[in-house]
């Protein structure tokens, strides 16, 4: 596989048309390196370049990136937080946050996310790859980390352009343009200078792509792309037939409850509209779903309860959710996949709240943001 920073596999026709129209909506999906809360991450610097370069255009930003989340959660959020916003271009950043995910899980969730975005919207897509310290040895030896290699395979298959921002910054350090501590003091989260490096690689990509569109003549030098024919976007056969491209939800009104439960709006996360909540050990939920897998989304932290999950007539499994040392008391948007290889048919599920009594399970808060079904 070529080790290149820029892979412009398709034209940014939707973005170019929106610029010419004078109104552009830009979406971002990813983790803490991309999210808006720090105020200095690379999307802010890309947007600064765009508004300076196109002062006549009104830009709308839909930054739906959330720290400590991967493509598995993004599949269930993309419809509400990206597709519904009618974005003209969407940048997808999950090389880092999916790095430690099981290979098969991330294969399914990543391809599912891209297929969902391609099938449900007309947006141009761009894959962007950042960096974490676990990639160092592979990159120093001139190789491509497995997490990025797999995303590049998807980019080739679906004709989606990509920018290896991490390699661009890595090369800046090699050439002495930027000191390592100016880039990543903790090996993961960039400073202002590191974010600027990431942004410069994306800006270069956009400059080349948008310039090419301005000088392109009809019928000459056209790049074949899934995005060329807007009315008839046809997806190729999937690389992983178990991809998560068909997901749905069980509405809370269809859930039977036992014990003290209530539905609340989240005060911690704008990405959650409502939560089904309890703090009672032994409280239960029962519901029916149709599909191959079951996932649960939570407002999560050290104070969160663990739970038992029984599907159909199977044994009740104790789900102890992982809590890292840096885990806050609450306020993380966490996804827990409890089944993903079921027969694609009707299933019954029962959830029972328990106190995990582990070293980092310090409470009994059960704040369920969604019940997600993998079709």
N, C-alpha and C positions, 0 to 999 in steps of 0.2 A: 504494500500500500504506500502511495506517495505521501511523504511527510511535507505537506504544504500548509501554509497559513490560510490561504484563500482558495476556496473551491466554488466558483460561481456557476453552478450547474443549470440554473434557470434564470429567466428574466424577472425583474421586479415590475411587471407590467401594472399590477394593481396599485402599487405605491406610486409609480410614475404618473398614472392617470389621476390619482388622488391629489398629487402635487399640482398638476396642471389644473385641476378643478378648484384648488385653493383650500381644501379641507382634508386633513389626514388624521387617521386614528392609528396609533402604534401600540401594539400589545407586547408584554413581556411575561414570560413564564420561567421560573427558576427558583433558586434558593437564596441564601443570605447575601451572596455576592452580587445578586441582581436586584433584590428587593429595594423598595423606595425609602424605608425608614432611616437608614444611616444618612441620607441626604447627599452623599458624595459618590455613590456607586456609578459604574460605567453608563447605565442608561441616562442619568442626568447629564453626563458630559456629551453623549451622543445627541441628546435633545438640544443641548446648548448649540451644538454645531448646526443642527437642522434649522432651528429658528433663526440663526444668524445667516445661514446660506439661503433660506427661503423666507424672507421677512413678509412676503405677501400671503403666506399660507398660515391658516389657523391649525395648530396641532393639538390633538387630544391624546393624552397618555393614559393607557390602561396597564399600569404595572401591577400584575397579579402574582408576582413572585413572593414566596414566603420562605423565610429561613428554616432550615432543618426539615425541609420537605423534598420529596422526589417526584418522579414521573408517575408513581402509583397514585398519589393524591391528585396530581394534576389532571389525570384522566377524568376524575369525578368533578373537578372544578372548572374544566375548560369550557363547558357549555354555558354556565352562568357568568363566568368572569372574563371570558375572551370571545367566544362565538357570539354571544348576545350583544356584544359591544360593536359588532360590525367592523372589526379591525381591517386595515389595509395591508399591514405587514405584522408578523408576529415573530419575535425572537425567542427561541427555546433553549434554555441553559440547564442541562441535567447531567453533564459529564461528571461533575464532582459529587453531587448529592446522591447519585445512583451508584457511585463507585463501589461501595461496600454491599450493595444489595445482591441477593442471590442472582446468578447469571440468568436463569430461566425467568425469574420474576421480572427483572428489568427488561429482558427481551420482550416479554408480553406487554408490559405497561408502556414502554417507549413506543413500540410500533402501534399499539392501540391509540396512544395520544396523537401521533402524527396522522393516522388514518381518520381519527375523529375530526381533527382540525381541517384536513383536506376535504373530507366528505361534507362537513357541516358549514363551511365558510368559503369565501372566495379569496381569503387573505394569502398574500405571499408569505412563505415560511423561510426562516433562516435559522440554522443550527449554530450555536455558539458554544465553545468549549473553554472553560476556565481551568484552574489548576489547584491541586492540593499536593502536599508534600509527598504522599505515597506514589506520585507519578515521577518523582525526581530521577530515580535510577534508570527507568526505561527511557526517559527523554534525554538524559545525559549520554546514554549509549546510542542515541540516534533513532530510537524506536518510537512506537506509538502505543500508549497505554490502552489496555483492552477496552476500557469503558468508552474511550474515544473511537477506537477501531470499530466497535459495534455500531456506534452512532453514524460513522462514515458509511458503513454498509447500508444503513437505512437511507442516508442521504443519496447514495448512488441509486438505490432501488426506486426511490420516490422522486428523484431528480430535484432534491432540495439543496440549495447552496449552504455553505458552512464557512465559519471563521474560527480558526484555532487561536483564540485570544491568548491562551496560556503560553503557546509557543512564541507568539509575538513578544510577549513580556519576557519570556525566558531568554530570547535572543537579545533583547535590549540589555539585560543584565550581562550576558556574555560579552557584548560589545562595549560595556562600560558606560552606557547611556543612563543607566539607573542602577543604584545600589540595591542589593537584595532586601535590606531592611526598609528601603523606600517602597518596595513592592509588597512584600508579605511578611510583616514582623512576626506573625504567628503561624506562618506556613500555609495560610488559607485565605484570610480576609485582607483584601488590598487596602492600602492607604489611599489618600487622594491621588498621589502620584501613580500608584499601581492601577487605580481605576482609570486614570487618564490613559495609561498604556493600553489597557483593554479597549477603551473607547476608540483610541486612534486606529486600532486594527479594524474595528467595525466601520469607522468613518472612511477609511481607505477602500473597504469593500463597497460601501454605498457610493462613493465618488465614482468608482470604476463602473459599477452597474448602472447608475443613473446617467452617467455620461454616455455609456453605450446605447442606452435607450434613446437619448436625444439625437444621436447621429445615425441610428439604425434606419435603413431604407426598407420599405415594404418588400418582402420577398428576398432580401439580400442578407446573408449572414445571420439568419434567425436561429435562435437556440431552441431546440425542441424541449417542451416543458409541459408538465401537468397543468401549469397555470396559464398556458397560452390560450386555450379555448375555454372561456369562463363558463359557458352554458353547458358544457359536456365534459366535466372533469371526471374521468374514469380512472379508478385506482387499479394498479396491477394486483396480481395475486399476492397475498401476504407471505412474508418470509417465515413467520411463525403463525401457524393456523390457530393457535390458542391466544392470539393477541386480545387485548382488552378494548377493542374499538367499539364494542357495543355494550354500554353500561346504562343502568337505570337505577331508580331509587324506590324504596318502600316508604310511602308517606306515613308520617307519624299517626295520622288518623286511622290507619289500618293496623296499628299495633295494639295488641291487648296488653294491659298492664296489671300487675299484682303488687300491691304495696303503694307507698306514697310517691307519686310521680307528678311532675308539672312540666309544661312547655314554657321556656323563657327565651328572650332575646339575649344574645351574647353581649357582654360588656367588655370582653377582651379582644375579640377578633371581628373585624368588619366583614371577613369572608364567610361568616356564619350568620344565617338569618334567624334560625331558631334552634333550640337545643331541648331534647327530652332529658330531664334531669331528676336525680334522686341522690340522697346520701345515706340511704337505708340499706344496711347489709341484709341480704336475703330478698330484696325487691327483684321482681322478674318482669321480663318482656317476652311476648310470644308473637310471631308473625309468620306469614307464608310468603315465599318468593319463588320465582321461576328463573332458573339460570344455572351456570356452571360454578359460580363462586360467590362468596359473601365477604364484604368488607365493611368495617365500621369506622366512622370518622369521629374524633373526639376533640373537645377543648381539654388539653392534657397537661399534666405536670406531676410533681411529687405528691400532691394531695389527691391525685386520682385513684379511684378504686381499680382493682383487677376484677375479673369476672369469669364465670363458667359459661361455656357455650355448648349446646347440644343441637345437632342437626339430624332431623328425622329420628330414627330409633338408635342412633349411635351413642357411644359413650360421651358423657359430658367432659369436655376438655377444659382444663384450667388455663386461662390466658393471662400470663404475667407479662405485662407490657414493659419493655426495656426503658429504663430511665438512666440517662447519662449523668455524669457528675455535675455537668453544667445545667441540668434540667431545672427550670424554675418551678415554683409552686403550682402555677397554672398558666394558661395562655398560649400553649403550643397547639398548633393544628396538626394532630397526629392521626395517621391511618393504620388500622390493624386489619390485616387480611386473615380471616379465620378459616377460609376454605376457597380453593381455586381449581379443583379437579373433580368436581361433582358431575354426575350425569345431567345433561341439559333438560331438566324437567322440574316438576313441582316439588318443593321442599318445605319442611316446617322447621323453624328455629326457635330455641328458647335461650334467653340470656338471664343469668342470675348474678347479681352484684355480690362481690366478696371483698373482704379486706385482705390484701395480699400478704400483709405482715412481713414484708421484705425490708431490707435495710434502707431502701429509697421509696417504698410505698408508704407514705406518711399520712394518708387520709382515705376517705371513702366517697369522694365526690365522683359521681358518674354523670358526665355531661356529654351526651350523644348528639353529635351534629348532623349525622346522616347515616342511613342504612343503605349501602351501595351494593348493587347486584352486577356481577359480571355475566353478560349474556353469552 
